[in-house]
């Protein structure tokens, strides 16, 4: 998490397969960092900053949001049963 400055100095241009992804966090610009930052955490614990302007990264975000939404629906349904 950001603390008073930007977390991402460099961004990765490579594509990350969603099956290796543990978490994806997007930080909007703020007074302490004027850039949008996207930080991917892999299942092995590695973290990498992604380029928010990349078409591949935008597609990854959509896929991740879809997966997270499906998991929330499953948890809700299993909680109700």
C-alpha positions as CSV (number, residue, x, y, z in Angstrom):
1,X,0.0,0.0,0.0
2,X,1.2,3.5,-0.8
3,X,2.6,5.7,2.0
4,X,3.2,9.3,1.0
5,X,4.7,8.6,-2.4
6,X,4.3,6.6,-5.6
7,X,5.0,2.9,-5.2
8,X,5.7,2.2,-8.9
9,X,8.9,3.6,-10.4
10,X,8.9,1.3,-13.4
11,X,6.0,-0.7,-15.0
12,X,6.1,-4.1,-16.6
13,X,5.0,-4.2,-20.3
14,X,4.5,-8.0,-20.2
15,X,1.2,-9.8,-19.9
16,X,0.3,-11.7,-16.8
17,X,-1.9,-14.7,-17.0
18,X,-4.9,-14.4,-14.6
19,X,-4.3,-17.9,-13.2
20,X,-1.0,-16.8,-11.7
21,X,-2.6,-13.7,-10.1
22,X,-3.4,-13.6,-6.4
23,X,-4.5,-9.9,-6.2
24,X,-4.7,-6.8,-8.3
25,X,-4.9,-3.4,-6.8
26,X,-5.5,-0.1,-8.6
27,X,-4.6,3.2,-6.9
28,X,-6.1,6.4,-8.3
29,X,-3.9,9.6,-8.5
30,X,-3.7,11.4,-5.2
31,X,-1.8,14.4,-3.7
32,X,1.1,12.1,-2.8
33,X,1.3,10.4,-6.3
34,X,-0.1,12.0,-9.5
35,X,-0.1,8.7,-11.4
36,X,-2.6,5.8,-11.6
37,X,-0.8,2.8,-10.2
38,X,-1.7,-0.9,-10.8
39,X,0.1,-3.4,-8.6
40,X,-0.3,-7.1,-9.3
41,X,0.5,-9.7,-6.7
42,X,1.3,-13.2,-7.9
43,X,0.4,-16.4,-6.2
44,X,4.1,-16.9,-5.4
45,X,4.2,-13.5,-3.6
46,X,6.0,-11.5,-6.3
47,X,4.6,-8.0,-7.0
48,X,4.9,-6.1,-10.2
49,X,3.7,-2.7,-11.3
50,X,1.7,-2.7,-14.5
51,X,1.3,0.0,-17.1
52,X,-2.3,1.4,-16.7
53,X,-2.3,2.6,-20.3
54,X,-1.6,-0.8,-21.8
55,X,-4.4,-2.6,-23.7
56,X,-3.3,-5.9,-22.2
57,X,-3.4,-4.5,-18.7
58,X,-6.9,-3.1,-19.3
59,X,-8.0,-6.5,-20.5
60,X,-6.4,-8.1,-17.4
61,X,-8.3,-5.8,-15.1
62,X,-11.6,-6.6,-16.8
63,X,-10.9,-10.4,-16.5
64,X,-9.9,-10.0,-12.8
65,X,-13.0,-8.0,-12.0
66,X,-15.1,-10.7,-13.6
67,X,-13.3,-13.4,-11.6
68,X,-13.6,-11.5,-8.4
69,X,-17.3,-10.9,-9.0
70,X,-18.0,-14.6,-9.7
71,X,-16.2,-15.5,-6.5
72,X,-18.3,-13.0,-4.5
73,X,-21.4,-14.5,-6.0
74,X,-20.3,-18.0,-5.1
75,X,-19.5,-16.9,-1.5
76,X,-22.9,-15.2,-1.2
77,X,-24.7,-18.3,-2.5
78,X,-22.8,-20.7,-0.3
79,X,-23.4,-18.4,2.7
80,X,-27.2,-18.4,2.0
81,X,-27.4,-22.2,1.7
